[in-house]
Amino acid sequence: MLVLAPGPALAAAVTPPTLPPPPTVPPRQGRSAQPAVPAAQAGQAMVGTFEFTAGSCAQGVHGSYFRMIQPGGSAASGPYVSNNDSRCAEKTYTILAPGRDGGLTTGAYQPEPDPAFDSTGGGKADRVTKPEQFYGVAISTATNPTDPQTRTKVSAPAVSRDAGGRLGGDLRAFAASWNNQHFNQGSPKPDGSLPGNTAGPTGTYNAATGAFTLEWTSQIVGGPFNNFIGQWHFEGRFAPSASASPSGSPGAVGPGGGQATASVLSSSNAARSPGGSPAAETARTGPAFPTSLGVLAVLAGAAGILAVRRLERAHG
């Protein structure tokens, strides 16, 4: 029986997933945080839980989902990485279901458990979203007081809305865990920057119904997925916290954890952590293989192990 092990050496033994070549346009240079909603000067803080509608593939993709964009690509046109474990016909979509807390909580953390990974390397965090299979390994999400990739202390998620119902925020605490590795997937990044194609969050909110959409992109810094971009899309209904101000006074939790009138919708003054340059965000993301080989090897390794396990079950 052929036994496959994950890692770069597996690339020669397993045919990697077919990925279209990325555009030749290089990623944009890193930039300072920019206003998520330029016209807003004073945002109303939304403290509570953005309860997600589970993703669905019936008659097209609906609800909440995750997609991974290849380096140099864009949220509008990709190119995207296909997930062989996707439950959708369009394999570039990984649909997501709400976790134990119902969705993303603002004004508080939803940290990962200890240990953060199971025996297969899959992420165990299940408060924000339920772990979902990505190339045979569970991917999970969490928000932590200290970002597990960069080891930078970060503020709790914060989202505000303007008078027109447009959303902006600070989601630097949002992180994904997969294959014994941590990937910051917030926007801005823990140091307050927006490297490459990191953008948002943006969205809409209907005060009459509570319905919302919230999405952002976050470029991975370091490791085998360096410069790949996570695209996150959540929709559902917002449930205010019982302790939230009934009058909805302007203000939101700023980068330092205090109140800031417009720091969420206009984060040009976002704090930068000492030593928090993009180069410092390579911790705990695995070996820095060349992008063209490393990511294919990692995905091929996971897919190969999964295929062998299925063959073993099929033949007893």
ChimeraX commands (.cxc) that place a marker at each C-alpha (Angstrom):
marker #1 position 0.00,0.00,0.00 radius 0.5
marker #1 position 1.28,3.45,-0.91 radius 0.5
marker #1 position 1.51,5.69,2.13 radius 0.5
marker #1 position 1.47,9.43,1.51 radius 0.5
marker #1 position 2.83,12.01,3.91 radius 0.5
marker #1 position 2.14,15.75,3.79 radius 0.5
marker #1 position 4.87,18.15,2.80 radius 0.5
marker #1 position 6.85,19.35,-0.22 radius 0.5
marker #1 position 8.15,15.88,-1.06 radius 0.5
marker #1 position 4.64,14.74,-1.83 radius 0.5
marker #1 position 4.33,17.04,-4.84 radius 0.5
marker #1 position 6.03,14.49,-7.07 radius 0.5
marker #1 position 3.87,11.60,-5.84 radius 0.5
marker #1 position 0.44,13.20,-5.96 radius 0.5
marker #1 position -1.05,15.25,-8.74 radius 0.5
marker #1 position -1.84,18.62,-7.14 radius 0.5
marker #1 position -5.18,20.32,-7.75 radius 0.5
marker #1 position -5.30,22.17,-11.03 radius 0.5
marker #1 position -5.06,25.89,-10.42 radius 0.5
marker #1 position -5.22,28.56,-13.11 radius 0.5
marker #1 position -2.12,30.78,-13.26 radius 0.5
marker #1 position -2.42,33.97,-11.23 radius 0.5
marker #1 position -2.51,37.33,-13.01 radius 0.5
marker #1 position 0.83,38.91,-13.81 radius 0.5
marker #1 position -0.12,42.10,-11.99 radius 0.5
marker #1 position 1.82,42.12,-8.69 radius 0.5
marker #1 position -0.01,42.67,-5.39 radius 0.5
marker #1 position -0.31,46.24,-4.23 radius 0.5
marker #1 position 2.23,47.44,-1.73 radius 0.5
marker #1 position 1.22,47.51,1.90 radius 0.5
marker #1 position -0.53,50.63,3.03 radius 0.5
marker #1 position -1.75,52.26,6.19 radius 0.5
marker #1 position -5.28,51.60,7.34 radius 0.5
marker #1 position -7.85,53.58,5.37 radius 0.5
marker #1 position -11.43,54.49,6.23 radius 0.5
marker #1 position -13.77,51.56,5.66 radius 0.5
marker #1 position -16.67,53.98,5.09 radius 0.5
marker #1 position -15.14,57.26,3.89 radius 0.5
marker #1 position -18.24,59.40,4.30 radius 0.5
marker #1 position -18.87,58.44,7.92 radius 0.5
marker #1 position -17.56,60.79,10.55 radius 0.5
marker #1 position -19.35,59.32,13.57 radius 0.5
marker #1 position -20.37,55.68,13.67 radius 0.5
marker #1 position -22.91,54.01,15.92 radius 0.5
marker #1 position -21.29,51.07,17.66 radius 0.5
marker #1 position -22.98,47.71,17.16 radius 0.5
marker #1 position -22.27,45.61,20.23 radius 0.5
marker #1 position -23.75,42.14,20.14 radius 0.5
marker #1 position -23.62,39.12,17.87 radius 0.5
marker #1 position -23.76,39.10,14.09 radius 0.5
marker #1 position -25.69,35.84,13.83 radius 0.5
marker #1 position -24.79,34.05,10.62 radius 0.5
marker #1 position -27.11,32.43,8.14 radius 0.5
marker #1 position -25.53,29.10,7.24 radius 0.5
marker #1 position -24.10,28.83,3.76 radius 0.5
marker #1 position -26.07,26.85,1.19 radius 0.5
marker #1 position -25.31,25.58,-2.30 radius 0.5
marker #1 position -28.94,25.09,-3.34 radius 0.5
marker #1 position -29.66,27.01,-6.54 radius 0.5
marker #1 position -26.43,28.95,-6.30 radius 0.5
marker #1 position -24.36,29.89,-3.26 radius 0.5
marker #1 position -26.20,31.71,-0.48 radius 0.5
marker #1 position -25.47,32.65,3.12 radius 0.5
marker #1 position -22.02,32.64,4.69 radius 0.5
marker #1 position -18.88,31.38,3.00 radius 0.5
marker #1 position -15.11,31.56,2.63 radius 0.5
marker #1 position -13.02,31.68,-0.54 radius 0.5
marker #1 position -9.26,31.75,-1.07 radius 0.5
marker #1 position -7.87,33.98,-3.81 radius 0.5
marker #1 position -4.53,33.33,-5.50 radius 0.5
marker #1 position -1.72,35.91,-5.16 radius 0.5
marker #1 position -2.27,38.95,-7.33 radius 0.5
marker #1 position -5.97,38.16,-7.73 radius 0.5
marker #1 position -8.99,40.12,-6.59 radius 0.5
marker #1 position -12.27,39.52,-4.79 radius 0.5
marker #1 position -14.13,40.53,-7.93 radius 0.5
marker #1 position -12.56,38.09,-10.36 radius 0.5
marker #1 position -10.21,35.70,-8.52 radius 0.5
marker #1 position -8.59,33.45,-9.58 radius 0.5
marker #1 position -9.70,31.29,-6.67 radius 0.5
marker #1 position -8.35,28.11,-5.10 radius 0.5
marker #1 position -10.71,25.14,-5.38 radius 0.5
marker #1 position -11.50,23.18,-2.22 radius 0.5
marker #1 position -11.94,19.50,-3.04 radius 0.5
marker #1 position -14.06,19.11,0.10 radius 0.5
marker #1 position -16.48,21.89,-0.82 radius 0.5
marker #1 position -20.12,20.83,-0.70 radius 0.5
marker #1 position -20.87,23.13,-3.63 radius 0.5
marker #1 position -20.66,22.34,-7.32 radius 0.5
marker #1 position -18.50,25.46,-7.57 radius 0.5
marker #1 position -15.58,24.16,-5.51 radius 0.5
marker #1 position -14.08,27.59,-4.85 radius 0.5
marker #1 position -16.78,28.19,-2.21 radius 0.5
marker #1 position -16.43,26.74,1.29 radius 0.5
marker #1 position -19.79,27.32,2.92 radius 0.5
marker #1 position -19.82,28.09,6.64 radius 0.5
marker #1 position -22.30,27.40,9.43 radius 0.5
marker #1 position -22.67,29.42,12.64 radius 0.5
marker #1 position -20.78,28.13,15.66 radius 0.5
marker #1 position -21.95,27.69,19.26 radius 0.5
marker #1 position -22.28,31.45,19.78 radius 0.5
marker #1 position -24.34,31.86,16.63 radius 0.5
marker #1 position -21.80,34.03,14.81 radius 0.5
marker #1 position -19.30,36.84,15.37 radius 0.5
marker #1 position -19.50,38.72,18.66 radius 0.5
marker #1 position -18.37,42.34,18.91 radius 0.5
marker #1 position -16.99,43.92,22.06 radius 0.5
marker #1 position -15.76,40.56,23.34 radius 0.5
marker #1 position -13.46,37.73,22.27 radius 0.5
marker #1 position -14.37,34.22,21.14 radius 0.5
marker #1 position -11.02,32.50,21.71 radius 0.5
marker #1 position -9.89,29.15,20.41 radius 0.5
marker #1 position -9.72,26.19,22.82 radius 0.5
marker #1 position -6.54,24.75,24.29 radius 0.5
marker #1 position -5.32,22.72,22.51 radius 0.5
marker #1 position -6.34,24.52,19.35 radius 0.5
marker #1 position -5.92,21.51,17.04 radius 0.5
marker #1 position -7.16,17.93,16.98 radius 0.5
marker #1 position -5.03,14.85,16.25 radius 0.5
marker #1 position -5.28,15.43,12.48 radius 0.5
marker #1 position -4.16,19.07,12.70 radius 0.5
marker #1 position -7.68,20.38,12.22 radius 0.5
marker #1 position -8.80,23.53,14.00 radius 0.5
marker #1 position -11.12,22.89,16.95 radius 0.5
marker #1 position -12.50,26.40,17.54 radius 0.5
marker #1 position -16.29,26.29,17.13 radius 0.5
marker #1 position -17.73,29.42,18.69 radius 0.5
marker #1 position -17.76,31.73,15.63 radius 0.5
marker #1 position -18.19,29.14,12.88 radius 0.5
marker #1 position -18.33,25.36,12.88 radius 0.5
marker #1 position -15.08,23.78,11.64 radius 0.5
marker #1 position -15.33,23.00,7.94 radius 0.5
marker #1 position -13.26,20.64,5.81 radius 0.5
marker #1 position -10.62,22.22,3.58 radius 0.5
marker #1 position -8.55,19.62,1.71 radius 0.5
marker #1 position -9.23,16.93,4.29 radius 0.5
marker #1 position -8.38,19.08,7.31 radius 0.5
marker #1 position -10.79,21.16,9.39 radius 0.5
marker #1 position -10.48,24.93,9.17 radius 0.5
marker #1 position -11.85,26.90,12.12 radius 0.5
marker #1 position -12.12,30.55,13.16 radius 0.5
marker #1 position -11.75,32.45,16.44 radius 0.5
marker #1 position -10.99,35.86,17.91 radius 0.5
marker #1 position -8.28,35.98,20.57 radius 0.5
marker #1 position -6.87,38.70,22.88 radius 0.5
marker #1 position -3.43,37.82,21.50 radius 0.5
marker #1 position -3.30,36.99,17.80 radius 0.5
marker #1 position -1.94,33.40,17.64 radius 0.5
marker #1 position 0.08,33.98,14.47 radius 0.5
marker #1 position 1.82,37.25,15.26 radius 0.5
marker #1 position 1.57,37.07,19.07 radius 0.5
marker #1 position 0.37,40.68,19.04 radius 0.5
marker #1 position -2.21,41.86,21.56 radius 0.5
marker #1 position -5.30,42.97,19.67 radius 0.5
marker #1 position -8.60,44.66,20.46 radius 0.5
marker #1 position -11.88,42.78,20.43 radius 0.5
marker #1 position -13.87,42.89,17.17 radius 0.5
marker #1 position -15.74,46.15,16.64 radius 0.5
marker #1 position -18.32,47.08,14.01 radius 0.5
marker #1 position -20.15,50.39,13.56 radius 0.5
marker #1 position -22.79,51.66,11.19 radius 0.5
marker #1 position -23.45,55.09,9.77 radius 0.5
marker #1 position -26.82,56.76,9.29 radius 0.5
marker #1 position -27.26,55.06,5.93 radius 0.5
marker #1 position -26.72,51.57,7.33 radius 0.5
marker #1 position -23.25,51.12,5.89 radius 0.5
marker #1 position -20.92,49.03,8.05 radius 0.5
marker #1 position -17.25,49.41,8.85 radius 0.5
marker #1 position -15.09,47.99,11.57 radius 0.5
marker #1 position -11.91,46.62,13.05 radius 0.5
marker #1 position -11.60,42.83,12.88 radius 0.5
marker #1 position -7.87,42.46,13.49 radius 0.5
marker #1 position -8.54,39.73,16.08 radius 0.5
marker #1 position -10.12,37.36,13.54 radius 0.5
marker #1 position -7.94,34.32,12.79 radius 0.5
marker #1 position -8.20,30.96,11.06 radius 0.5
marker #1 position -6.60,27.67,12.17 radius 0.5
marker #1 position -5.81,24.82,9.79 radius 0.5
marker #1 position -3.30,21.98,9.54 radius 0.5
marker #1 position -1.59,22.90,12.85 radius 0.5
marker #1 position -1.06,26.45,11.59 radius 0.5
marker #1 position -2.53,29.84,12.47 radius 0.5
marker #1 position -3.35,32.49,9.87 radius 0.5
marker #1 position -4.43,35.99,10.82 radius 0.5
marker #1 position -7.45,36.75,8.67 radius 0.5
marker #1 position -8.45,40.07,10.12 radius 0.5
marker #1 position -8.76,43.47,8.53 radius 0.5
marker #1 position -6.81,45.49,9.40 radius 0.5
marker #1 position -3.91,43.27,10.41 radius 0.5
marker #1 position -2.84,43.14,14.09 radius 0.5
marker #1 position -0.45,46.06,13.59 radius 0.5
marker #1 position -3.15,48.21,11.99 radius 0.5
marker #1 position -1.87,47.88,8.42 radius 0.5
marker #1 position -3.68,46.72,5.28 radius 0.5
marker #1 position -1.02,44.80,3.31 radius 0.5
marker #1 position -1.67,43.91,-0.31 radius 0.5
marker #1 position -5.32,43.11,-0.92 radius 0.5
marker #1 position -6.44,43.34,2.70 radius 0.5
marker #1 position -9.58,45.49,2.71 radius 0.5
marker #1 position -12.73,46.15,4.72 radius 0.5
marker #1 position -14.75,45.15,6.54 radius 0.5
marker #1 position -17.70,46.65,4.74 radius 0.5
marker #1 position -21.35,45.74,4.67 radius 0.5
marker #1 position -24.93,46.81,5.08 radius 0.5
marker #1 position -27.43,46.82,7.93 radius 0.5
marker #1 position -31.22,47.15,7.90 radius 0.5
marker #1 position -32.30,48.61,11.24 radius 0.5
marker #1 position -35.93,47.61,10.67 radius 0.5
marker #1 position -35.24,43.90,10.17 radius 0.5
marker #1 position -31.78,43.43,11.69 radius 0.5
marker #1 position -30.53,41.91,8.44 radius 0.5
marker #1 position -26.85,42.47,7.64 radius 0.5
marker #1 position -24.07,41.57,5.25 radius 0.5
marker #1 position -20.45,41.80,6.36 radius 0.5
marker #1 position -17.41,40.97,4.25 radius 0.5
marker #1 position -13.70,41.62,4.01 radius 0.5
marker #1 position -10.49,40.31,2.48 radius 0.5
marker #1 position -7.27,39.54,4.33 radius 0.5
marker #1 position -3.96,38.78,2.67 radius 0.5
marker #1 position -1.91,36.04,4.36 radius 0.5
marker #1 position 1.57,37.12,5.45 radius 0.5
marker #1 position 4.15,34.34,5.84 radius 0.5
marker #1 position 4.14,30.57,5.49 radius 0.5
marker #1 position 3.19,28.34,2.55 radius 0.5
marker #1 position 0.12,30.48,1.77 radius 0.5
marker #1 position 2.07,33.76,1.75 radius 0.5
marker #1 position 0.24,36.41,-0.33 radius 0.5
marker #1 position -2.86,34.26,-0.80 radius 0.5
marker #1 position -6.00,36.16,0.17 radius 0.5
marker #1 position -8.90,35.02,2.31 radius 0.5
marker #1 position -12.31,36.36,1.35 radius 0.5
marker #1 position -14.95,36.17,4.09 radius 0.5
marker #1 position -18.65,36.79,3.53 radius 0.5
marker #1 position -21.20,36.64,6.32 radius 0.5
marker #1 position -24.86,37.48,6.33 radius 0.5
marker #1 position -27.74,37.03,8.74 radius 0.5
marker #1 position -29.31,39.08,11.54 radius 0.5
marker #1 position -27.71,41.24,14.20 radius 0.5
marker #1 position -28.66,40.55,17.83 radius 0.5
marker #1 position -27.71,43.47,20.13 radius 0.5
marker #1 position -26.11,42.67,23.45 radius 0.5
marker #1 position -28.32,43.10,26.51 radius 0.5
marker #1 position -25.69,45.48,27.88 radius 0.5
marker #1 position -25.52,47.61,24.74 radius 0.5
marker #1 position -26.60,51.23,25.09 radius 0.5
marker #1 position -30.33,51.42,24.18 radius 0.5
marker #1 position -29.81,54.86,22.72 radius 0.5
marker #1 position -27.08,53.58,20.45 radius 0.5
marker #1 position -24.78,56.46,21.24 radius 0.5
marker #1 position -21.90,56.94,18.79 radius 0.5
marker #1 position -18.64,55.33,19.66 radius 0.5
marker #1 position -16.92,52.01,19.30 radius 0.5
marker #1 position -14.14,50.02,20.84 radius 0.5
marker #1 position -10.95,51.42,19.36 radius 0.5
marker #1 position -7.63,49.66,18.76 radius 0.5
marker #1 position -6.54,50.28,22.34 radius 0.5
marker #1 position -9.77,48.90,23.80 radius 0.5
marker #1 position -11.27,52.31,24.72 radius 0.5
marker #1 position -14.11,54.26,23.18 radius 0.5
marker #1 position -13.43,56.06,19.91 radius 0.5
marker #1 position -16.08,58.09,18.14 radius 0.5
marker #1 position -14.99,57.32,14.60 radius 0.5
marker #1 position -12.07,54.93,14.98 radius 0.5
marker #1 position -14.02,52.00,13.54 radius 0.5
marker #1 position -15.52,53.62,10.49 radius 0.5
marker #1 position -12.45,55.76,9.93 radius 0.5
marker #1 position -9.37,53.93,11.17 radius 0.5
marker #1 position -6.64,56.14,9.75 radius 0.5
marker #1 position -5.25,56.56,13.28 radius 0.5
marker #1 position -5.19,52.82,14.03 radius 0.5
marker #1 position -2.47,51.97,16.53 radius 0.5
marker #1 position 0.56,50.04,15.31 radius 0.5
marker #1 position 2.12,47.46,17.60 radius 0.5
marker #1 position 5.87,47.62,18.25 radius 0.5
marker #1 position 7.65,45.38,15.78 radius 0.5
marker #1 position 4.33,44.76,14.04 radius 0.5
marker #1 position 5.55,45.15,10.48 radius 0.5
marker #1 position 4.31,42.63,7.89 radius 0.5
marker #1 position 7.64,40.81,8.17 radius 0.5
marker #1 position 6.84,40.03,11.81 radius 0.5
marker #1 position 3.65,38.21,10.84 radius 0.5
marker #1 position 5.38,35.01,9.74 radius 0.5
marker #1 position 5.15,33.23,13.09 radius 0.5
marker #1 position 3.27,29.94,13.33 radius 0.5
marker #1 position 2.32,29.69,9.67 radius 0.5
marker #1 position 4.57,26.77,8.76 radius 0.5
marker #1 position 7.67,26.72,6.55 radius 0.5
marker #1 position 8.03,29.50,4.03 radius 0.5
marker #1 position 8.03,27.38,0.88 radius 0.5
marker #1 position 8.02,29.15,-2.49 radius 0.5
marker #1 position 4.41,30.02,-3.22 radius 0.5
marker #1 position 4.31,28.13,-6.50 radius 0.5
marker #1 position 5.38,24.87,-4.83 radius 0.5
marker #1 position 4.57,25.14,-1.15 radius 0.5
marker #1 position 0.83,25.68,-1.28 radius 0.5
marker #1 position 0.35,22.97,-3.90 radius 0.5
marker #1 position 2.41,20.54,-1.85 radius 0.5
marker #1 position 0.43,21.28,1.30 radius 0.5
marker #1 position -2.90,20.89,-0.45 radius 0.5
marker #1 position -1.73,17.85,-2.37 radius 0.5
marker #1 position -0.50,16.26,0.85 radius 0.5
marker #1 position -3.82,16.74,2.56 radius 0.5
marker #1 position -5.73,15.53,-0.49 radius 0.5
marker #1 position -3.44,12.51,-0.89 radius 0.5
marker #1 position -3.85,11.37,2.70 radius 0.5
marker #1 position -7.60,11.74,2.39 radius 0.5
marker #1 position -7.62,9.66,-0.82 radius 0.5
marker #1 position -5.60,6.87,0.80 radius 0.5
marker #1 position -7.93,6.77,3.79 radius 0.5
marker #1 position -10.93,6.48,1.47 radius 0.5
marker #1 position -9.27,3.64,-0.44 radius 0.5
marker #1 position -8.49,1.82,2.79 radius 0.5
marker #1 position -12.12,2.08,3.89 radius 0.5
marker #1 position -13.37,0.97,0.47 radius 0.5
marker #1 position -11.19,-2.17,0.44 radius 0.5
marker #1 position -11.56,-3.05,4.10 radius 0.5
marker link #1:1,2 radius 0.2
marker link #1:2,3 radius 0.2
marker link #1:3,4 radius 0.2
marker link #1:4,5 radius 0.2
marker link #1:5,6 radius 0.2
marker link #1:6,7 radius 0.2
marker link #1:7,8 radius 0.2
marker link #1:8,9 radius 0.2
marker link #1:9,10 radius 0.2
marker link #1:10,11 radius 0.2
marker link #1:11,12 radius 0.2
marker link #1:12,13 radius 0.2
marker link #1:13,14 radius 0.2
marker link #1:14,15 radius 0.2
marker link #1:15,16 radius 0.2
marker link #1:16,17 radius 0.2
marker link #1:17,18 radius 0.2
marker link #1:18,19 radius 0.2
marker link #1:19,20 radius 0.2
marker link #1:20,21 radius 0.2
marker link #1:21,22 radius 0.2
marker link #1:22,23 radius 0.2
marker link #1:23,24 radius 0.2
marker link #1:24,25 radius 0.2
marker link #1:25,26 radius 0.2
marker link #1:26,27 radius 0.2
marker link #1:27,28 radius 0.2
marker link #1:28,29 radius 0.2
marker link #1:29,30 radius 0.2
marker link #1:30,31 radius 0.2
marker link #1:31,32 radius 0.2
marker link #1:32,33 radius 0.2
marker link #1:33,34 radius 0.2
marker link #1:34,35 radius 0.2
marker link #1:35,36 radius 0.2
marker link #1:36,37 radius 0.2
marker link #1:37,38 radius 0.2
marker link #1:38,39 radius 0.2
marker link #1:39,40 radius 0.2
marker link #1:40,41 radius 0.2
marker link #1:41,42 radius 0.2
marker link #1:42,43 radius 0.2
marker link #1:43,44 radius 0.2
marker link #1:44,45 radius 0.2
marker link #1:45,46 radius 0.2
marker link #1:46,47 radius 0.2
marker link #1:47,48 radius 0.2
marker link #1:48,49 radius 0.2
marker link #1:49,50 radius 0.2
marker link #1:50,51 radius 0.2
marker link #1:51,52 radius 0.2
marker link #1:52,53 radius 0.2
marker link #1:53,54 radius 0.2
marker link #1:54,55 radius 0.2
marker link #1:55,56 radius 0.2
marker link #1:56,57 radius 0.2
marker link #1:57,58 radius 0.2
marker link #1:58,59 radius 0.2
marker link #1:59,60 radius 0.2
marker link #1:60,61 radius 0.2
marker link #1:61,62 radius 0.2
marker link #1:62,63 radius 0.2
marker link #1:63,64 radius 0.2
marker link #1:64,65 radius 0.2
marker link #1:65,66 radius 0.2
marker link #1:66,67 radius 0.2
marker link #1:67,68 radius 0.2
marker link #1:68,69 radius 0.2
marker link #1:69,70 radius 0.2
marker link #1:70,71 radius 0.2
marker link #1:71,72 radius 0.2
marker link #1:72,73 radius 0.2
marker link #1:73,74 radius 0.2
marker link #1:74,75 radius 0.2
marker link #1:75,76 radius 0.2
marker link #1:76,77 radius 0.2
marker link #1:77,78 radius 0.2
marker link #1:78,79 radius 0.2
marker link #1:79,80 radius 0.2
marker link #1:80,81 radius 0.2
marker link #1:81,82 radius 0.2
marker link #1:82,83 radius 0.2
marker link #1:83,84 radius 0.2
marker link #1:84,85 radius 0.2
marker link #1:85,86 radius 0.2
marker link #1:86,87 radius 0.2
marker link #1:87,88 radius 0.2
marker link #1:88,89 radius 0.2
marker link #1:89,90 radius 0.2
marker link #1:90,91 radius 0.2
marker link #1:91,92 radius 0.2
marker link #1:92,93 radius 0.2
marker link #1:93,94 radius 0.2
marker link #1:94,95 radius 0.2
marker link #1:95,96 radius 0.2
marker link #1:96,97 radius 0.2
marker link #1:97,98 radius 0.2
marker link #1:98,99 radius 0.2
marker link #1:99,100 radius 0.2
marker link #1:100,101 radius 0.2
marker link #1:101,102 radius 0.2
marker link #1:102,103 radius 0.2
marker link #1:103,104 radius 0.2
marker link #1:104,105 radius 0.2
marker link #1:105,106 radius 0.2
marker link #1:106,107 radius 0.2
marker link #1:107,108 radius 0.2
marker link #1:108,109 radius 0.2
marker link #1:109,110 radius 0.2
marker link #1:110,111 radius 0.2
marker link #1:111,112 radius 0.2
marker link #1:112,113 radius 0.2
marker link #1:113,114 radius 0.2
marker link #1:114,115 radius 0.2
marker link #1:115,116 radius 0.2
marker link #1:116,117 radius 0.2
marker link #1:117,118 radius 0.2
marker link #1:118,119 radius 0.2
marker link #1:119,120 radius 0.2
marker link #1:120,121 radius 0.2
marker link #1:121,122 radius 0.2
marker link #1:122,123 radius 0.2
marker link #1:123,124 radius 0.2
marker link #1:124,125 radius 0.2
marker link #1:125,126 radius 0.2
marker link #1:126,127 radius 0.2
marker link #1:127,128 radius 0.2
marker link #1:128,129 radius 0.2
marker link #1:129,130 radius 0.2
marker link #1:130,131 radius 0.2
marker link #1:131,132 radius 0.2
marker link #1:132,133 radius 0.2
marker link #1:133,134 radius 0.2
marker link #1:134,135 radius 0.2
marker link #1:135,136 radius 0.2
marker link #1:136,137 radius 0.2
marker link #1:137,138 radius 0.2
marker link #1:138,139 radius 0.2
marker link #1:139,140 radius 0.2
marker link #1:140,141 radius 0.2
marker link #1:141,142 radius 0.2
marker link #1:142,143 radius 0.2
marker link #1:143,144 radius 0.2
marker link #1:144,145 radius 0.2
marker link #1:145,146 radius 0.2
marker link #1:146,147 radius 0.2
marker link #1:147,148 radius 0.2
marker link #1:148,149 radius 0.2
marker link #1:149,150 radius 0.2
marker link #1:150,151 radius 0.2
marker link #1:151,152 radius 0.2
marker link #1:152,153 radius 0.2
marker link #1:153,154 radius 0.2
marker link #1:154,155 radius 0.2
marker link #1:155,156 radius 0.2
marker link #1:156,157 radius 0.2
marker link #1:157,158 radius 0.2
marker link #1:158,159 radius 0.2
marker link #1:159,160 radius 0.2
marker link #1:160,161 radius 0.2
marker link #1:161,162 radius 0.2
marker link #1:162,163 radius 0.2
marker link #1:163,164 radius 0.2
marker link #1:164,165 radius 0.2
marker link #1:165,166 radius 0.2
marker link #1:166,167 radius 0.2
marker link #1:167,168 radius 0.2
marker link #1:168,169 radius 0.2
marker link #1:169,170 radius 0.2
marker link #1:170,171 radius 0.2
marker link #1:171,172 radius 0.2
marker link #1:172,173 radius 0.2
marker link #1:173,174 radius 0.2
marker link #1:174,175 radius 0.2
marker link #1:175,176 radius 0.2
marker link #1:176,177 radius 0.2
marker link #1:177,178 radius 0.2
marker link #1:178,179 radius 0.2
marker link #1:179,180 radius 0.2
marker link #1:180,181 radius 0.2
marker link #1:181,182 radius 0.2
marker link #1:182,183 radius 0.2
marker link #1:183,184 radius 0.2
marker link #1:184,185 radius 0.2
marker link #1:185,186 radius 0.2
marker link #1:186,187 radius 0.2
marker link #1:187,188 radius 0.2
marker link #1:188,189 radius 0.2
marker link #1:189,190 radius 0.2
marker link #1:190,191 radius 0.2
marker link #1:191,192 radius 0.2
marker link #1:192,193 radius 0.2
marker link #1:193,194 radius 0.2
marker link #1:194,195 radius 0.2
marker link #1:195,196 radius 0.2
marker link #1:196,197 radius 0.2
marker link #1:197,198 radius 0.2
marker link #1:198,199 radius 0.2
marker link #1:199,200 radius 0.2
marker link #1:200,201 radius 0.2
marker link #1:201,202 radius 0.2
marker link #1:202,203 radius 0.2
marker link #1:203,204 radius 0.2
marker link #1:204,205 radius 0.2
marker link #1:205,206 radius 0.2
marker link #1:206,207 radius 0.2
marker link #1:207,208 radius 0.2
marker link #1:208,209 radius 0.2
marker link #1:209,210 radius 0.2
marker link #1:210,211 radius 0.2
marker link #1:211,212 radius 0.2
marker link #1:212,213 radius 0.2
marker link #1:213,214 radius 0.2
marker link #1:214,215 radius 0.2
marker link #1:215,216 radius 0.2
marker link #1:216,217 radius 0.2
marker link #1:217,218 radius 0.2
marker link #1:218,219 radius 0.2
marker link #1:219,220 radius 0.2
marker link #1:220,221 radius 0.2
marker link #1:221,222 radius 0.2
marker link #1:222,223 radius 0.2
marker link #1:223,224 radius 0.2
marker link #1:224,225 radius 0.2
marker link #1:225,226 radius 0.2
marker link #1:226,227 radius 0.2
marker link #1:227,228 radius 0.2
marker link #1:228,229 radius 0.2
marker link #1:229,230 radius 0.2
marker link #1:230,231 radius 0.2
marker link #1:231,232 radius 0.2
marker link #1:232,233 radius 0.2
marker link #1:233,234 radius 0.2
marker link #1:234,235 radius 0.2
marker link #1:235,236 radius 0.2
marker link #1:236,237 radius 0.2
marker link #1:237,238 radius 0.2
marker link #1:238,239 radius 0.2
marker link #1:239,240 radius 0.2
marker link #1:240,241 radius 0.2
marker link #1:241,242 radius 0.2
marker link #1:242,243 radius 0.2
marker link #1:243,244 radius 0.2
marker link #1:244,245 radius 0.2
marker link #1:245,246 radius 0.2
marker link #1:246,247 radius 0.2
marker link #1:247,248 radius 0.2
marker link #1:248,249 radius 0.2
marker link #1:249,250 radius 0.2
marker link #1:250,251 radius 0.2
marker link #1:251,252 radius 0.2
marker link #1:252,253 radius 0.2
marker link #1:253,254 radius 0.2
marker link #1:254,255 radius 0.2
marker link #1:255,256 radius 0.2
marker link #1:256,257 radius 0.2
marker link #1:257,258 radius 0.2
marker link #1:258,259 radius 0.2
marker link #1:259,260 radius 0.2
marker link #1:260,261 radius 0.2
marker link #1:261,262 radius 0.2
marker link #1:262,263 radius 0.2
marker link #1:263,264 radius 0.2
marker link #1:264,265 radius 0.2
marker link #1:265,266 radius 0.2
marker link #1:266,267 radius 0.2
marker link #1:267,268 radius 0.2
marker link #1:268,269 radius 0.2
marker link #1:269,270 radius 0.2
marker link #1:270,271 radius 0.2
marker link #1:271,272 radius 0.2
marker link #1:272,273 radius 0.2
marker link #1:273,274 radius 0.2
marker link #1:274,275 radius 0.2
marker link #1:275,276 radius 0.2
marker link #1:276,277 radius 0.2
marker link #1:277,278 radius 0.2
marker link #1:278,279 radius 0.2
marker link #1:279,280 radius 0.2
marker link #1:280,281 radius 0.2
marker link #1:281,282 radius 0.2
marker link #1:282,283 radius 0.2
marker link #1:283,284 radius 0.2
marker link #1:284,285 radius 0.2
marker link #1:285,286 radius 0.2
marker link #1:286,287 radius 0.2
marker link #1:287,288 radius 0.2
marker link #1:288,289 radius 0.2
marker link #1:289,290 radius 0.2
marker link #1:290,291 radius 0.2
marker link #1:291,292 radius 0.2
marker link #1:292,293 radius 0.2
marker link #1:293,294 radius 0.2
marker link #1:294,295 radius 0.2
marker link #1:295,296 radius 0.2
marker link #1:296,297 radius 0.2
marker link #1:297,298 radius 0.2
marker link #1:298,299 radius 0.2
marker link #1:299,300 radius 0.2
marker link #1:300,301 radius 0.2
marker link #1:301,302 radius 0.2
marker link #1:302,303 radius 0.2
marker link #1:303,304 radius 0.2
marker link #1:304,305 radius 0.2
marker link #1:305,306 radius 0.2
marker link #1:306,307 radius 0.2
marker link #1:307,308 radius 0.2
marker link #1:308,309 radius 0.2
marker link #1:309,310 radius 0.2
marker link #1:310,311 radius 0.2
marker link #1:311,312 radius 0.2
marker link #1:312,313 radius 0.2
marker link #1:313,314 radius 0.2
marker link #1:314,315 radius 0.2
marker link #1:315,316 radius 0.2
view
